Amino acid sequence: MTVTMRFPDHITMTAAENGAVLLNGRTGRYFQINATAHLVLTALLDGATPAEAAEHLAETYPGAADRAQADTTDLITRLTIIGLLIP
């Protein structure tokens, strides 16, 4: 069974020039993410597994392919800890 990641209802994302901005509607706090994080997060929200999102990252940025899985795991962990992502 594949688990789709999602935002809590009070989190919104808006694409920006070099990534995206996440807004916590409860607190009014903004979080800026870079283009790489935005790529991974969009893939996850569209239903990709973490491994698939990391593969997409590696294909998009071949020079960082050796770090793609670790970076994807780190992003998921950090966003989950601060309540911006529900795995």
N, C-alpha and C positions, 0 to 999 in steps of 0.2 A: 504494500500500500504506500503510495506516494503522498507525502504531506506537503501541501502548498503553503508557503509562507505568506503572511499578510500583515498589514498594518493594523494596530488597534483602531477602533472607529474614530478616535480623536486625533489621529495623525494624518496629515496630508503631505503630498510631495509635489513640488513645482520644479520643472526643468529650468535650469539657468544656463548661462553661457558656457561655463566650465564645470558642469555637474548638475547638482540639484539642491534644493532647500527643502528640508523637512520641517513642518510646523506642528508642534504639540498644541492642539486647540484648547486643552485644559489649562496649560500653564502659560501659553503665549511664547514659549521658548522656541527659537529657531536653531536648526542644526544644518550646517552646510556640508555637503559631501562632494568629493571631486568626481571627474568624469568616469574614472575607473570604478569607483564605488557605485555610481549611478548605473553603469552598465550591468554590474553584477546584481544590484538590487532590482532593477527592472526585469532581468531574466528570472530571478527568484519569484517576484510578484506575478510574473506571467506563467508560473507553474514549473519552471525548471528546478531540478534537484540541485543541491549544492555542487555535486560533481559536474553536472551539466553546465551550471553557471561558471564554474572554474574553467571548464573546457572552452566555453565561449570567450572568456577573458583571455585565455592562452592563444586562441585563434586570432583575436582582435589585436593583441599586443604580444607577438611572438617573442620579443626580447625579455618578457617577464614570465614566460611559460613555466619556468622552474619554481616560481613563487605563487602561481595562480591558485592552487588548492589552499595553501596556507593563508593567503590573503583573503580568499573567500570565506574560509572558516573564521578568521579573525573578525571580518566585517559582521558576519552573522552573530558571533558571540557578543561583540561590542554593542550592536544595535539591540539585541535581545536584553542585555543587562540593563540598558538605560530605558527600556520599555518602548522602543520605537518599532520593534518587529516581533511578531508572534510566529514561532516556528510550528 
